[in-house]
């Protein structure tokens, strides 16, 4: 019985280290997932307004712009989600708490993602306009 307790006591620091690593990774994963969900919601809202903007376009012309927007919006979503996880990592290295770094990184990166999604929608409308005029 004593040998088993000694073995468990020896493994305790390693288990605590593994739990700490998982907790830090959970904060980064949480930042990634929350930012991903926010950016997807922003992307759908911007797509709706982009469709309203392209109301007078024919379906064949508008489809090129929608495809361009969807591809760019997916890239922006993945980039912003990864950026949120990296910003949490940087803030943790600078000594911020886990919750504070999460509450700092997610809004900053989400707002930046929203601005980039609007730029993607403008690019989509411009592509649709180019297709409408030149083809």
Long-range contacts (C-beta under 8 A, 24 or more apart in sequence): 23-98, 24-92, 24-98, 27-88, 27-92, 27-98, 27-101, 27-102, 28-85, 28-88, 28-89, 29-85, 30-102, 31-84, 31-85, 31-87, 31-88, 31-101, 31-102, 31-105, 31-106, 32-81, 32-82, 32-84, 32-85, 33-81, 34-84, 34-102, 34-106, 35-80, 35-81, 35-83, 35-84, 35-85, 35-105, 35-106, 35-109, 35-110, 35-113, 36-77, 36-78, 36-81, 38-106, 38-110, 38-113, 39-76, 39-77, 39-80, 39-81, 39-110, 39-113, 39-114, 39-117, 40-77, 42-110, 42-113, 42-114, 42-117, 43-73, 43-76, 43-77, 43-117, 46-73, 46-114, 46-117, 46-118, 46-120, 46-121, 47-73, 47-121, 49-121, 50-121, 50-124, 50-125, 53-121, 53-125, 54-125, 54-128, 57-128, 57-129, 57-132, 58-132, 61-128, 61-131, 61-132, 61-135, 62-128, 64-127, 64-128, 64-131, 65-124, 65-125, 65-126, 65-127, 65-128, 65-129, 65-131, 66-124, 66-128, 68-120, 68-123, 68-124, 68-127, 69-120, 69-121, 69-123, 69-124, 72-120, 72-123, 72-124, 73-117, 73-120, 76-113, 76-116, 76-117, 76-120, 77-113, 80-109, 80-110, 80-112, 80-113, 80-116, 81-109, 83-109, 83-112, 84-109, 84-110
